[in-house]
Amino acid sequence: MMRSHRETAQAHRVREVEDSQHRHPLLLLVGTLAFLMFLYGGFLAQQLFDPEAFPIRKIAVDGEFHHLSAAHMQTIVSKAVHGGFFDVDVASVRAHLLDEPWVSEATVRRVWPDTIRVSIREQVAVARWGEYALLNPIADIFVPESRATPPGLVALDGPIGTEGEILQRYYAMQKVLDDIGLQVQRIRLSERRAWIVDIENGATLVIGRHAVDERLGRFSRAFEHVLKGNWNRVALVDLRYTNGFAIREKSEDIDNG
């Protein structure tokens, strides 16, 4: 005989109750395990970020140094490191390193289990800028201690923002003057954009604002025939003329205009 609808429904309810009774202990077990794992995860995270659990014990510094030292870099890093291995702020450590004027670039990374490794690229000074600063090859200004300024650098000076222009102009001028055996000691660009070049023997070239390459070329071509024999007596060469230049000897008053 077929069961009535009432008997069938009653049988389903009985099975649901039985299934619920079987599932209840399983759900309780899963919930308990999840709670314990959550607690353990929190405990583990606390241990990982506890400075006492994984302290930094070693600072390794790489780089080729002329004005800096590995010991000095280690001191900067040690003062900037706060916390254990997992919570060291490497960006902050790098920022502290870049505050050192002679540091051009720095990379900082963790090395398991207790080391901070630092790679340093030192600044290269190619010219002096103004009274206290230096320029690197891409005309960035940096200001180290005055006693650390390398000797023998050309001195460049001009309005802020013209560093790159003046550095490139120096390279071009020195290339021309190399052919006649002269060395640039200083280049100044005035607020009116006039170029003044001091040569190592004490002479000054007043080039002015216009036709800089043409005027310097004219000076170079005339040097061998007109100036070379008496160059030590020359105080100033004024190149601000269309077809020539004016010369002042060292015994005369000098006005650079």
Secondary structure, DSSP 4 states (H G I P E B T S, - for coil): -PPPHHHHHHHHHHHHHHHHHHHHHHHHHHHHHHHHHHHHHHHHHHHHT-TTTS---EEEEE---SS--HHHHHHHHHHH--S-GGG--HHHHHHHHHTSTTEEEEEEEEETTTEEEEEEEE----EEETTTEEE-TT--EE---GGGPPTTPPEEE-STT-HHHHHHHHHHHHHHHHTTT--EEEEEE-TT--EEEEETTS-EEEEESS-HHHHHHHHHHHIIIIIGGGGGGEEEEE--SSS--EEEETTS-----
